[in-house]
Amino acid sequence: MAETFTFGEMLSARSVIGSTLAELGEQYDNLWVLTPDIGATLVEFRDKYPERFLDVGLAEQVCVGIASGLAYDGNIPVVSGMLPFLSMRALEQIRTDVCYPNLPVKIIGTHGGLVGNGGSTHYAVEDLALMCALTNMTVTSIGDPLMVGEILRQSMTMAGPIYIRLAVGKSDKVLYEPGQHEIRIGKGIVAREGTDATIFTHGTVVAQALQAAEDLAQEGHSVRVVDMFTLKPIDEELIVRCAAETGGRFVVVEDHLAYGGLASRLADVMADRGVHLTAFERLGIPQVYAGFGEDEELRDKYGYGLAATIAATRRVMAAQP
Amino acid sequence: MGQSTLQVDENRHTVEELEDLAFELRSKLLQLCGTYEGAVHIGGDLSVADILTVLYHYGMNVDPTDIANPARDRFVLSKGHAAVCMYIAMAMRGFFSYEGIVETYGQLDSAYGMHPCKVQLPGVECSTGSLGHGLPIAVGMALSARGRGESHRVFCVLGDGETGEGSVWEAAMAARSNELGNLVAFVDRNRQLMTSFDEERVVFEPYPDKWAAFGWNVVLADGHDMGQLVAAIDALPAADSNRPTVVICETIKGKGVDFMERNLAWHAGRLGAADLERALTALNSTRKKETV
């Protein structure tokens, strides 16, 4: 892979998946890549390792079932597709054929959240709730395109399954300079330091949270942003630390149902650990099947866009203890 | 990869010996069903007993002393509710102890439960139980063998009822598309679902045509005629051929016990001491008829 990157540059997460898998295919001769007809970005792997590439056509259930059979036989299968279909059409295969025997199958895909303007058939908005419910599953949601490659690399040595969620993955902002943060599955990233409040976020809206913190900094506020890209297992210590260090003032912003995703994971940790907050706001998709529109328009419409994030952060900062 | 071949058993069983083994398997099934407190899927166990006997004692190249040998044939019990029939067939082949199965079946922390679990019982190839999941897994195993240039086969036993699941046909299509001649499915065509008879509620026929239309090599057999089952195995295309094979075995749910045969009440159940005697007597009488 001979690409170079600059902070803030736009990059395609899909092309990172393609090039990373091609690179890993050389290192791991038992790495397989499978897809239900969503293989455009996998051509590099397909051309290099045609004997370990399988496009089953439109058949998510058998795609995951085959991945299970491959993994039972000692292989490392990566299933790549669109998450609204993989996470629901093949949910039982993921649960029973992958998670139950704890096999090292990686599920990676796009269209997590209200992205891509396909309408509600094509938005995965409940996928993180579903995946977090599965015993043995590690659940991630990635915003920075370069991180995708790093997470895939780390996942190669995992004994069990992992779910890797992306947005559209065609043109994403590079958030972190390579080496700027330690990227470790299960550890949240403090993407921006701050002491007045913490915004917890993941995936495609990390960039928006960073922008909100930057805008608030212009008014003299110090807002921390945590990229909680691993929803399961969740980084409990970081949550507890942020509560102590940012006045117990939390905002959660995510491109997922507001109930069942990261906000719910956080709420569980706080209840279990007896963490008392000063203020807590969750921004995400309400109980609607969203219609059409560009990503940013939909976020604004449903109350988790940039303006809503800034407003919610102001409210938690103003809350009386 | 370890040893790449298995010792082929030169003394393969004769049809008569296989019939004896199937009879013993049925007797042991009934004994378990008569002692276990809970329900056993005895109807589908009895319909698949000859198929599992011919696979474990004749058709499959497996070694109970070397369960991870890469050259072994793989086995997927897609109709996972026949687990106890598989456990006992495997015990008779030397994988497990029959006493261990009978003494602990279905109890807390037992490795032997209603549906096979690979984590609790590493001797089985995979965890099944949710119907329609086995054939996709078997396709993955067959692809894996192809990818490594290995020449073993993957066998998968399905119930006919579960072929109502769409995932079975996704797998049928994938197996043909990838030319998996190393994949062999046996369908236990007992023509019963849990609560109804096949053609009354769900029309499966023309059943062999459906598999043929998916490009499979279709073989028909009487699933209780050991000679026909042996012949089907002897005639399997080479593992490096390019079409998957399905052996559609006509069977009778509850086979061997007259009051269970084709009886919807015996999809699953338990036998008390008196019914166990009745069942064993019925089974013995079929044996006598056959040997006369």
Interface residues (C-beta under 8 A of the other chain):
Chain A: W32 E51 R52 L54 V56 G57 A59 Q61 V62 V64 G65 I66 A67 S68 G69 L70 A71 Y72 D73 G74 N75 P77 E92 Q93 T96 D97 Y100 P101 N102
Chain B: R74 V76 C117 K118 V119 E125 C126 S127 G129 S130 H133 L135 P136 I137 A138 V139 G140 M141 A142 L143 S144 A145 R146 G147 G166 S167 E170 A171 M173 A174 S177 N178
